[in-house]
Amino acid sequence: MPDGGASGAGLLQRWMARTALRRDLRRLLKASPHLVRDIGLDETLVRWEVTLPFWQDGPLPPGTIRLPAV
């Protein structure tokens, strides 16, 4: 399989996780950009991450950050 043997459900789950991560990061950037730095993330990488389409891997792997609701 071209996706490394992952099931369709697994692929969908990854895409949903990326979408949720990017949505939360976008909200965090808009509400409190200084908090991005406070939680140890590079603001430039975060700004790049939120512009990527859901199917594309970015510099911030899903599941490595747990963001509070903003």
mmCIF file of the N, C-alpha and C atoms, coordinates in Angstrom:
data_MODEL
# 
_entry.id   MODEL 
# 
loop_
_atom_site.group_PDB 
_atom_site.id 
_atom_site.type_symbol 
_atom_site.label_atom_id 
_atom_site.label_alt_id 
_atom_site.label_comp_id 
_atom_site.label_asym_id 
_atom_site.label_entity_id 
_atom_site.label_seq_id 
_atom_site.pdbx_PDB_ins_code 
_atom_site.Cartn_x 
_atom_site.Cartn_y 
_atom_site.Cartn_z 
_atom_site.occupancy 
_atom_site.B_iso_or_equiv 
_atom_site.pdbx_formal_charge 
_atom_site.auth_seq_id 
_atom_site.auth_comp_id 
_atom_site.auth_asym_id 
_atom_site.auth_atom_id 
_atom_site.pdbx_PDB_model_num 
ATOM 1   N N  . MET A 1 1  ? 0.841   -1.181 0.000  1.00 0.00 ? 1  MET A N  1 
ATOM 2   C CA . MET A 1 1  ? 0.000   0.000  0.000  1.00 0.00 ? 1  MET A CA 1 
ATOM 3   C C  . MET A 1 1  ? 0.884   1.242  0.000  1.00 0.00 ? 1  MET A C  1 
ATOM 4   N N  . PRO A 1 2  ? 0.492   2.286  -0.727 1.00 0.00 ? 2  PRO A N  1 
ATOM 5   C CA . PRO A 1 2  ? 1.316   3.475  -0.814 1.00 0.00 ? 2  PRO A CA 1 
ATOM 6   C C  . PRO A 1 2  ? 1.449   4.240  0.493  1.00 0.00 ? 2  PRO A C  1 
ATOM 7   N N  . ASP A 1 3  ? 0.512   4.092  1.408  1.00 0.00 ? 3  ASP A N  1 
ATOM 8   C CA . ASP A 1 3  ? 0.575   4.844  2.660  1.00 0.00 ? 3  ASP A CA 1 
ATOM 9   C C  . ASP A 1 3  ? 1.279   4.054  3.764  1.00 0.00 ? 3  ASP A C  1 
ATOM 10  N N  . GLY A 1 4  ? 2.117   3.117  3.407  1.00 0.00 ? 4  GLY A N  1 
ATOM 11  C CA . GLY A 1 4  ? 2.881   2.360  4.385  1.00 0.00 ? 4  GLY A CA 1 
ATOM 12  C C  . GLY A 1 4  ? 2.084   1.271  5.062  1.00 0.00 ? 4  GLY A C  1 
ATOM 13  N N  . GLY A 1 5  ? 0.974   0.849  4.459  1.00 0.00 ? 5  GLY A N  1 
ATOM 14  C CA . GLY A 1 5  ? 0.196   -0.238 5.021  1.00 0.00 ? 5  GLY A CA 1 
ATOM 15  C C  . GLY A 1 5  ? -0.878  0.215  6.000  1.00 0.00 ? 5  GLY A C  1 
ATOM 16  N N  . ALA A 1 6  ? -1.032  1.518  6.176  1.00 0.00 ? 6  ALA A N  1 
ATOM 17  C CA . ALA A 1 6  ? -2.048  2.020  7.094  1.00 0.00 ? 6  ALA A CA 1 
ATOM 18  C C  . ALA A 1 6  ? -3.434  1.787  6.504  1.00 0.00 ? 6  ALA A C  1 
ATOM 19  N N  . SER A 1 7  ? -4.366  1.520  7.365  1.00 0.00 ? 7  SER A N  1 
ATOM 20  C CA . SER A 1 7  ? -5.738  1.314  6.918  1.00 0.00 ? 7  SER A CA 1 
ATOM 21  C C  . SER A 1 7  ? -6.372  2.656  6.563  1.00 0.00 ? 7  SER A C  1 
ATOM 22  N N  . GLY A 1 8  ? -7.457  2.596  5.843  1.00 0.00 ? 8  GLY A N  1 
ATOM 23  C CA . GLY A 1 8  ? -8.195  3.813  5.512  1.00 0.00 ? 8  GLY A CA 1 
ATOM 24  C C  . GLY A 1 8  ? -8.665  4.522  6.766  1.00 0.00 ? 8  GLY A C  1 
ATOM 25  N N  . ALA A 1 9  ? -9.076  3.747  7.771  1.00 0.00 ? 9  ALA A N  1 
ATOM 26  C CA . ALA A 1 9  ? -9.520  4.344  9.031  1.00 0.00 ? 9  ALA A CA 1 
ATOM 27  C C  . ALA A 1 9  ? -8.369  5.045  9.745  1.00 0.00 ? 9  ALA A C  1 
ATOM 28  N N  . GLY A 1 10 ? -7.180  4.444  9.693  1.00 0.00 ? 10 GLY A N  1 
ATOM 29  C CA . GLY A 1 10 ? -6.013  5.060  10.318 1.00 0.00 ? 10 GLY A CA 1 
ATOM 30  C C  . GLY A 1 10 ? -5.623  6.362  9.636  1.00 0.00 ? 10 GLY A C  1 
ATOM 31  N N  . LEU A 1 11 ? -5.716  6.363  8.320  1.00 0.00 ? 11 LEU A N  1 
ATOM 32  C CA . LEU A 1 11 ? -5.410  7.565  7.555  1.00 0.00 ? 11 LEU A CA 1 
ATOM 33  C C  . LEU A 1 11 ? -6.407  8.671  7.890  1.00 0.00 ? 11 LEU A C  1 
ATOM 34  N N  . LEU A 1 12 ? -7.665  8.321  7.930  1.00 0.00 ? 12 LEU A N  1 
ATOM 35  C CA . LEU A 1 12 ? -8.700  9.289  8.280  1.00 0.00 ? 12 LEU A CA 1 
ATOM 36  C C  . LEU A 1 12 ? -8.465  9.840  9.683  1.00 0.00 ? 12 LEU A C  1 
ATOM 37  N N  . GLN A 1 13 ? -8.087  8.977  10.606 1.00 0.00 ? 13 GLN A N  1 
ATOM 38  C CA . GLN A 1 13 ? -7.822  9.404  11.979 1.00 0.00 ? 13 GLN A CA 1 
ATOM 39  C C  . GLN A 1 13 ? -6.660  10.401 12.035 1.00 0.00 ? 13 GLN A C  1 
ATOM 40  N N  . ARG A 1 14 ? -5.593  10.139 11.273 1.00 0.00 ? 14 ARG A N  1 
ATOM 41  C CA . ARG A 1 14 ? -4.458  11.071 11.225 1.00 0.00 ? 14 ARG A CA 1 
ATOM 42  C C  . ARG A 1 14 ? -4.877  12.416 10.657 1.00 0.00 ? 14 ARG A C  1 
ATOM 43  N N  . TRP A 1 15 ? -5.687  12.390 9.586  1.00 0.00 ? 15 TRP A N  1 
ATOM 44  C CA . TRP A 1 15 ? -6.139  13.634 8.979  1.00 0.00 ? 15 TRP A CA 1 
ATOM 45  C C  . TRP A 1 15 ? -7.011  14.430 9.951  1.00 0.00 ? 15 TRP A C  1 
ATOM 46  N N  . MET A 1 16 ? -7.856  13.736 10.688 1.00 0.00 ? 16 MET A N  1 
ATOM 47  C CA . MET A 1 16 ? -8.710  14.420 11.667 1.00 0.00 ? 16 MET A CA 1 
ATOM 48  C C  . MET A 1 16 ? -7.876  15.014 12.802 1.00 0.00 ? 16 MET A C  1 
ATOM 49  N N  . ALA A 1 17 ? -6.844  14.286 13.236 1.00 0.00 ? 17 ALA A N  1 
ATOM 50  C CA . ALA A 1 17 ? -5.962  14.792 14.292 1.00 0.00 ? 17 ALA A CA 1 
ATOM 51  C C  . ALA A 1 17 ? -5.216  16.033 13.821 1.00 0.00 ? 17 ALA A C  1 
ATOM 52  N N  . ARG A 1 18 ? -4.717  16.016 12.582 1.00 0.00 ? 18 ARG A N  1 
ATOM 53  C CA . ARG A 1 18 ? -4.028  17.191 12.041 1.00 0.00 ? 18 ARG A CA 1 
ATOM 54  C C  . ARG A 1 18 ? -4.967  18.386 11.954 1.00 0.00 ? 18 ARG A C  1 
ATOM 55  N N  . THR A 1 19 ? -6.186  18.141 11.490 1.00 0.00 ? 19 THR A N  1 
ATOM 56  C CA . THR A 1 19 ? -7.169  19.213 11.373 1.00 0.00 ? 19 THR A CA 1 
ATOM 57  C C  . THR A 1 19 ? -7.451  19.824 12.739 1.00 0.00 ? 19 THR A C  1 
ATOM 58  N N  . ALA A 1 20 ? -7.642  18.985 13.746 1.00 0.00 ? 20 ALA A N  1 
ATOM 59  C CA . ALA A 1 20 ? -7.926  19.478 15.098 1.00 0.00 ? 20 ALA A CA 1 
ATOM 60  C C  . ALA A 1 20 ? -6.731  20.241 15.674 1.00 0.00 ? 20 ALA A C  1 
ATOM 61  N N  . LEU A 1 21 ? -5.529  19.707 15.491 1.00 0.00 ? 21 LEU A N  1 
ATOM 62  C CA . LEU A 1 21 ? -4.331  20.377 15.989 1.00 0.00 ? 21 LEU A CA 1 
ATOM 63  C C  . LEU A 1 21 ? -4.182  21.750 15.346 1.00 0.00 ? 21 LEU A C  1 
ATOM 64  N N  . ARG A 1 22 ? -4.342  21.810 14.043 1.00 0.00 ? 22 ARG A N  1 
ATOM 65  C CA . ARG A 1 22 ? -4.172  23.078 13.336 1.00 0.00 ? 22 ARG A CA 1 
ATOM 66  C C  . ARG A 1 22 ? -5.264  24.077 13.692 1.00 0.00 ? 22 ARG A C  1 
ATOM 67  N N  . ARG A 1 23 ? -6.474  23.605 13.896 1.00 0.00 ? 23 ARG A N  1 
ATOM 68  C CA . ARG A 1 23 ? -7.562  24.489 14.326 1.00 0.00 ? 23 ARG A CA 1 
ATOM 69  C C  . ARG A 1 23 ? -7.238  25.080 15.699 1.00 0.00 ? 23 ARG A C  1 
ATOM 70  N N  . ASP A 1 24 ? -6.791  24.237 16.627 1.00 0.00 ? 24 ASP A N  1 
ATOM 71  C CA . ASP A 1 24 ? -6.461  24.712 17.974 1.00 0.00 ? 24 ASP A CA 1 
ATOM 72  C C  . ASP A 1 24 ? -5.279  25.672 17.959 1.00 0.00 ? 24 ASP A C  1 
ATOM 73  N N  . LEU A 1 25 ? -4.268  25.364 17.163 1.00 0.00 ? 25 LEU A N  1 
ATOM 74  C CA . LEU A 1 25 ? -3.119  26.268 17.066 1.00 0.00 ? 25 LEU A CA 1 
ATOM 75  C C  . LEU A 1 25 ? -3.522  27.610 16.467 1.00 0.00 ? 25 LEU A C  1 
ATOM 76  N N  . ARG A 1 26 ? -4.382  27.581 15.466 1.00 0.00 ? 26 ARG A N  1 
ATOM 77  C CA . ARG A 1 26 ? -4.865  28.822 14.842 1.00 0.00 ? 26 ARG A CA 1 
ATOM 78  C C  . ARG A 1 26 ? -5.604  29.675 15.877 1.00 0.00 ? 26 ARG A C  1 
ATOM 79  N N  . ARG A 1 27 ? -6.448  29.042 16.685 1.00 0.00 ? 27 ARG A N  1 
ATOM 80  C CA . ARG A 1 27 ? -7.172  29.774 17.735 1.00 0.00 ? 27 ARG A CA 1 
ATOM 81  C C  . ARG A 1 27 ? -6.209  30.351 18.767 1.00 0.00 ? 27 ARG A C  1 
ATOM 82  N N  . LEU A 1 28 ? -5.215  29.571 19.143 1.00 0.00 ? 28 LEU A N  1 
ATOM 83  C CA . LEU A 1 28 ? -4.233  30.029 20.118 1.00 0.00 ? 28 LEU A CA 1 
ATOM 84  C C  . LEU A 1 28 ? -3.450  31.218 19.575 1.00 0.00 ? 28 LEU A C  1 
ATOM 85  N N  . LEU A 1 29 ? -3.032  31.144 18.332 1.00 0.00 ? 29 LEU A N  1 
ATOM 86  C CA . LEU A 1 29 ? -2.307  32.259 17.716 1.00 0.00 ? 29 LEU A CA 1 
ATOM 87  C C  . LEU A 1 29 ? -3.146  33.522 17.683 1.00 0.00 ? 29 LEU A C  1 
ATOM 88  N N  . LYS A 1 30 ? -4.416  33.361 17.382 1.00 0.00 ? 30 LYS A N  1 
ATOM 89  C CA . LYS A 1 30 ? -5.300  34.522 17.286 1.00 0.00 ? 30 LYS A CA 1 
ATOM 90  C C  . LYS A 1 30 ? -5.596  35.120 18.662 1.00 0.00 ? 30 LYS A C  1 
ATOM 91  N N  . ALA A 1 31 ? -5.858  34.274 19.638 1.00 0.00 ? 31 ALA A N  1 
ATOM 92  C CA . ALA A 1 31 ? -6.254  34.752 20.967 1.00 0.00 ? 31 ALA A CA 1 
ATOM 93  C C  . ALA A 1 31 ? -5.065  35.238 21.799 1.00 0.00 ? 31 ALA A C  1 
ATOM 94  N N  . SER A 1 32 ? -3.970  34.491 21.796 1.00 0.00 ? 32 SER A N  1 
ATOM 95  C CA . SER A 1 32 ? -2.834  34.792 22.672 1.00 0.00 ? 32 SER A CA 1 
ATOM 96  C C  . SER A 1 32 ? -1.534  34.308 22.045 1.00 0.00 ? 32 SER A C  1 
ATOM 97  N N  . PRO A 1 33 ? -1.008  35.045 21.075 1.00 0.00 ? 33 PRO A N  1 
ATOM 98  C CA . PRO A 1 33 ? 0.201   34.572 20.403 1.00 0.00 ? 33 PRO A CA 1 
ATOM 99  C C  . PRO A 1 33 ? 1.382   34.354 21.346 1.00 0.00 ? 33 PRO A C  1 
ATOM 100 N N  . HIS A 1 34 ? 1.444   35.100 22.442 1.00 0.00 ? 34 HIS A N  1 
ATOM 101 C CA . HIS A 1 34 ? 2.561   34.924 23.377 1.00 0.00 ? 34 HIS A CA 1 
ATOM 102 C C  . HIS A 1 34 ? 2.532   33.543 24.050 1.00 0.00 ? 34 HIS A C  1 
ATOM 103 N N  . LEU A 1 35 ? 1.358   32.942 24.140 1.00 0.00 ? 35 LEU A N  1 
ATOM 104 C CA . LEU A 1 35 ? 1.259   31.621 24.761 1.00 0.00 ? 35 LEU A CA 1 
ATOM 105 C C  . LEU A 1 35 ? 1.924   30.538 23.921 1.00 0.00 ? 35 LEU A C  1 
ATOM 106 N N  . VAL A 1 36 ? 2.005   30.753 22.619 1.00 0.00 ? 36 VAL A N  1 
ATOM 107 C CA . VAL A 1 36 ? 2.692   29.789 21.755 1.00 0.00 ? 36 VAL A CA 1 
ATOM 108 C C  . VAL A 1 36 ? 4.138   29.654 22.222 1.00 0.00 ? 36 VAL A C  1 
ATOM 109 N N  . ARG A 1 37 ? 4.770   30.782 22.464 1.00 0.00 ? 37 ARG A N  1 
ATOM 110 C CA . ARG A 1 37 ? 6.154   30.757 22.960 1.00 0.00 ? 37 ARG A CA 1 
ATOM 111 C C  . ARG A 1 37 ? 6.206   30.211 24.388 1.00 0.00 ? 37 ARG A C  1 
ATOM 112 N N  . ASP A 1 38 ? 5.219   30.567 25.194 1.00 0.00 ? 38 ASP A N  1 
ATOM 113 C CA . ASP A 1 38 ? 5.200   30.110 26.587 1.00 0.00 ? 38 ASP A CA 1 
ATOM 114 C C  . ASP A 1 38 ? 5.132   28.586 26.707 1.00 0.00 ? 38 ASP A C  1 
ATOM 115 N N  . ILE A 1 39 ? 4.487   27.922 25.757 1.00 0.00 ? 39 ILE A N  1 
ATOM 116 C CA . ILE A 1 39 ? 4.400   26.458 25.824 1.00 0.00 ? 39 ILE A CA 1 
ATOM 117 C C  . ILE A 1 39 ? 5.555   25.792 25.074 1.00 0.00 ? 39 ILE A C  1 
ATOM 118 N N  . GLY A 1 40 ? 6.513   26.612 24.638 1.00 0.00 ? 40 GLY A N  1 
ATOM 119 C CA . GLY A 1 40 ? 7.744   26.061 24.073 1.00 0.00 ? 40 GLY A CA 1 
ATOM 120 C C  . GLY A 1 40 ? 7.731   25.786 22.586 1.00 0.00 ? 40 GLY A C  1 
ATOM 121 N N  . LEU A 1 41 ? 6.794   26.399 21.869 1.00 0.00 ? 41 LEU A N  1 
ATOM 122 C CA . LEU A 1 41 ? 6.737   26.198 20.423 1.00 0.00 ? 41 LEU A CA 1 
ATOM 123 C C  . LEU A 1 41 ? 7.319   27.398 19.698 1.00 0.00 ? 41 LEU A C  1 
ATOM 124 N N  . ASP A 1 42 ? 7.872   27.145 18.540 1.00 0.00 ? 42 ASP A N  1 
ATOM 125 C CA . ASP A 1 42 ? 8.404   28.204 17.693 1.00 0.00 ? 42 ASP A CA 1 
ATOM 126 C C  . ASP A 1 42 ? 7.231   28.830 16.934 1.00 0.00 ? 42 ASP A C  1 
ATOM 127 N N  . GLU A 1 43 ? 7.030   30.114 17.106 1.00 0.00 ? 43 GLU A N  1 
ATOM 128 C CA . GLU A 1 43 ? 5.877   30.782 16.497 1.00 0.00 ? 43 GLU A CA 1 
ATOM 129 C C  . GLU A 1 43 ? 5.904   30.693 14.969 1.00 0.00 ? 43 GLU A C  1 
ATOM 130 N N  . THR A 1 44 ? 7.072   30.769 14.376 1.00 0.00 ? 44 THR A N  1 
ATOM 131 C CA . THR A 1 44 ? 7.189   30.666 12.918 1.00 0.00 ? 44 THR A CA 1 
ATOM 132 C C  . THR A 1 44 ? 6.735   29.292 12.429 1.00 0.00 ? 44 THR A C  1 
ATOM 133 N N  . LEU A 1 45 ? 7.157   28.230 13.130 1.00 0.00 ? 45 LEU A N  1 
ATOM 134 C CA . LEU A 1 45 ? 6.730   26.874 12.749 1.00 0.00 ? 45 LEU A CA 1 
ATOM 135 C C  . LEU A 1 45 ? 5.224   26.703 12.915 1.00 0.00 ? 45 LEU A C  1 
ATOM 136 N N  . VAL A 1 46 ? 4.681   27.274 13.980 1.00 0.00 ? 46 VAL A N  1 
ATOM 137 C CA . VAL A 1 46 ? 3.235   27.172 14.217 1.00 0.00 ? 46 VAL A CA 1 
ATOM 138 C C  . VAL A 1 46 ? 2.474   27.888 13.109 1.00 0.00 ? 46 VAL A C  1 
ATOM 139 N N  . ARG A 1 47 ? 2.937   29.079 12.739 1.00 0.00 ? 47 ARG A N  1 
ATOM 140 C CA . ARG A 1 47 ? 2.265   29.814 11.651 1.00 0.00 ? 47 ARG A CA 1 
ATOM 141 C C  . ARG A 1 47 ? 2.321   29.032 10.342 1.00 0.00 ? 47 ARG A C  1 
ATOM 142 N N  . TRP A 1 48 ? 3.433   28.342 10.099 1.00 0.00 ? 48 TRP A N  1 
ATOM 143 C CA . TRP A 1 48 ? 3.543   27.534 8.887  1.00 0.00 ? 48 TRP A CA 1 
ATOM 144 C C  . TRP A 1 48 ? 2.618   26.318 8.991  1.00 0.00 ? 48 TRP A C  1 
ATOM 145 N N  . GLU A 1 49 ? 2.617   25.671 10.138 1.00 0.00 ? 49 GLU A N  1 
ATOM 146 C CA . GLU A 1 49 ? 1.799   24.472 10.352 1.00 0.00 ? 49 GLU A CA 1 
ATOM 147 C C  . GLU A 1 49 ? 0.328   24.746 10.050 1.00 0.00 ? 49 GLU A C  1 
ATOM 148 N N  . VAL A 1 50 ? -0.197  25.865 10.517 1.00 0.00 ? 50 VAL A N  1 
ATOM 149 C CA . VAL A 1 50 ? -1.632  26.122 10.361 1.00 0.00 ? 50 VAL A CA 1 
ATOM 150 C C  . VAL A 1 50 ? -2.031  26.433 8.925  1.00 0.00 ? 50 VAL A C  1 
ATOM 151 N N  . THR A 1 51 ? -1.054  26.664 8.039  1.00 0.00 ? 51 THR A N  1 
ATOM 152 C CA . THR A 1 51 ? -1.382  26.930 6.633  1.00 0.00 ? 51 THR A CA 1 
ATOM 153 C C  . THR A 1 51 ? -1.409  25.661 5.788  1.00 0.00 ? 51 THR A C  1 
ATOM 154 N N  . LEU A 1 52 ? -0.931  24.549 6.334  1.00 0.00 ? 52 LEU A N  1 
ATOM 155 C CA . LEU A 1 52 ? -0.836  23.314 5.557  1.00 0.00 ? 52 LEU A CA 1 
ATOM 156 C C  . LEU A 1 52 ? -2.203  22.646 5.396  1.00 0.00 ? 52 LEU A C  1 
ATOM 157 N N  . PRO A 1 53 ? -2.425  21.959 4.268  1.00 0.00 ? 53 PRO A N  1 
ATOM 158 C CA . PRO A 1 53 ? -3.661  21.198 4.106  1.00 0.00 ? 53 PRO A CA 1 
ATOM 159 C C  . PRO A 1 53 ? -3.653  19.966 5.026  1.00 0.00 ? 53 PRO A C  1 
ATOM 160 N N  . PHE A 1 54 ? -4.831  19.446 5.318  1.00 0.00 ? 54 PHE A N  1 
ATOM 161 C CA . PHE A 1 54 ? -4.961  18.357 6.299  1.00 0.00 ? 54 PHE A CA 1 
ATOM 162 C C  . PHE A 1 54 ? -4.178  17.106 5.928  1.00 0.00 ? 54 PHE A C  1 
ATOM 163 N N  . TRP A 1 55 ? -3.960  16.873 4.652  1.00 0.00 ? 55 TRP A N  1 
ATOM 164 C CA . TRP A 1 55 ? -3.280  15.646 4.234  1.00 0.00 ? 55 TRP A CA 1 
ATOM 165 C C  . TRP A 1 55 ? -1.759  15.753 4.289  1.00 0.00 ? 55 TRP A C  1 
ATOM 166 N N  . GLN A 1 56 ? -1.231  16.941 4.517  1.00 0.00 ? 56 GLN A N  1 
ATOM 167 C CA . GLN A 1 56 ? 0.215   17.140 4.483  1.00 0.00 ? 56 GLN A CA 1 
ATOM 168 C C  . GLN A 1 56 ? 0.807   17.153 5.885  1.00 0.00 ? 56 GLN A C  1 
ATOM 169 N N  . ASP A 1 57 ? 1.892   16.372 6.063  1.00 0.00 ? 57 ASP A N  1 
ATOM 170 C CA . ASP A 1 57 ? 2.618   16.402 7.333  1.00 0.00 ? 57 ASP A CA 1 
ATOM 171 C C  . ASP A 1 57 ? 3.276   17.753 7.503  1.00 0.00 ? 57 ASP A C  1 
ATOM 172 N N  . GLY A 1 58 ? 3.371   18.174 8.734  1.00 0.00 ? 58 GLY A N  1 
ATOM 173 C CA . GLY A 1 58 ? 4.037   19.434 9.021  1.00 0.00 ? 58 GLY A CA 1 
ATOM 174 C C  . GLY A 1 58 ? 5.130   19.240 10.045 1.00 0.00 ? 58 GLY A C  1 
ATOM 175 N N  . PRO A 1 59 ? 5.686   20.334 10.531 1.00 0.00 ? 59 PRO A N  1 
ATOM 176 C CA . PRO A 1 59 ? 6.769   20.244 11.497 1.00 0.00 ? 59 PRO A CA 1 
ATOM 177 C C  . PRO A 1 59 ? 6.309   19.838 12.893 1.00 0.00 ? 59 PRO A C  1 
ATOM 178 N N  . LEU A 1 60 ? 5.017   19.929 13.166 1.00 0.00 ? 60 LEU A N  1 
ATOM 179 C CA . LEU A 1 60 ? 4.503   19.614 14.498 1.00 0.00 ? 60 LEU A CA 1 
ATOM 180 C C  . LEU A 1 60 ? 3.643   18.359 14.434 1.00 0.00 ? 60 LEU A C  1 
ATOM 181 N N  . PRO A 1 61 ? 4.155   17.221 14.889 1.00 0.00 ? 61 PRO A N  1 
ATOM 182 C CA . PRO A 1 61 ? 3.391   15.981 14.807 1.00 0.00 ? 61 PRO A CA 1 
ATOM 183 C C  . PRO A 1 61 ? 2.162   15.996 15.721 1.00 0.00 ? 61 PRO A C  1 
ATOM 184 N N  . PRO A 1 62 ? 1.004   15.548 15.211 1.00 0.00 ? 62 PRO A N  1 
ATOM 185 C CA . PRO A 1 62 ? -0.185  15.483 16.048 1.00 0.00 ? 62 PRO A CA 1 
ATOM 186 C C  . PRO A 1 62 ? 0.043   14.577 17.247 1.00 0.00 ? 62 PRO A C  1 
ATOM 187 N N  . GLY A 1 63 ? -0.535  14.935 18.357 1.00 0.00 ? 63 GLY A N  1 
ATOM 188 C CA . GLY A 1 63 ? -0.423  14.118 19.554 1.00 0.00 ? 63 GLY A CA 1 
ATOM 189 C C  . GLY A 1 63 ? 0.763   14.474 20.432 1.00 0.00 ? 63 GLY A C  1 
ATOM 190 N N  . THR A 1 64 ? 1.665   15.320 19.943 1.00 0.00 ? 64 THR A N  1 
ATOM 191 C CA . THR A 1 64 ? 2.804   15.688 20.765 1.00 0.00 ? 64 THR A CA 1 
ATOM 192 C C  . THR A 1 64 ? 2.502   16.899 21.641 1.00 0.00 ? 64 THR A C  1 
ATOM 193 N N  . ILE A 1 65 ? 1.421   17.580 21.323 1.00 0.00 ? 65 ILE A N  1 
ATOM 194 C CA . ILE A 1 65 ? 1.045   18.772 22.079 1.00 0.00 ? 65 ILE A CA 1 
ATOM 195 C C  . ILE A 1 65 ? -0.415  18.617 22.484 1.00 0.00 ? 65 ILE A C  1 
ATOM 196 N N  . ARG A 1 66 ? -0.717  18.944 23.701 1.00 0.00 ? 66 ARG A N  1 
ATOM 197 C CA . ARG A 1 66 ? -2.095  18.966 24.176 1.00 0.00 ? 66 ARG A CA 1 
ATOM 198 C C  . ARG A 1 66 ? -2.423  20.411 24.514 1.00 0.00 ? 66 ARG A C  1 
ATOM 199 N N  . LEU A 1 67 ? -3.307  21.014 23.732 1.00 0.00 ? 67 LEU A N  1 
ATOM 200 C CA . LEU A 1 67 ? -3.640  22.413 23.941 1.00 0.00 ? 67 LEU A CA 1 
ATOM 201 C C  . LEU A 1 67 ? -4.943  22.545 24.711 1.00 0.00 ? 67 LEU A C  1 
ATOM 202 N N  . PRO A 1 68 ? -4.998  23.501 25.614 1.00 0.00 ? 68 PRO A N  1 
ATOM 203 C CA . PRO A 1 68 ? -6.259  23.771 26.302 1.00 0.00 ? 68 PRO A CA 1 
ATOM 204 C C  . PRO A 1 68 ? -7.221  24.466 25.355 1.00 0.00 ? 68 PRO A C  1 
ATOM 205 N N  . ALA A 1 69 ? -8.495  24.334 25.593 1.00 0.00 ? 69 ALA A N  1 
ATOM 206 C CA . ALA A 1 69 ? -9.494  25.027 24.772 1.00 0.00 ? 69 ALA A CA 1 
ATOM 207 C C  . ALA A 1 69 ? -9.345  26.533 24.994 1.00 0.00 ? 69 ALA A C  1 
ATOM 208 N N  . VAL A 1 70 ? -9.423  27.289 23.911 1.00 0.00 ? 70 VAL A N  1 
ATOM 209 C CA . VAL A 1 70 ? -9.293  28.747 24.005 1.00 0.00 ? 70 VAL A CA 1 
ATOM 210 C C  . VAL A 1 70 ? -10.640 29.366 23.794 1.00 0.00 ? 70 VAL A C  1 
# 
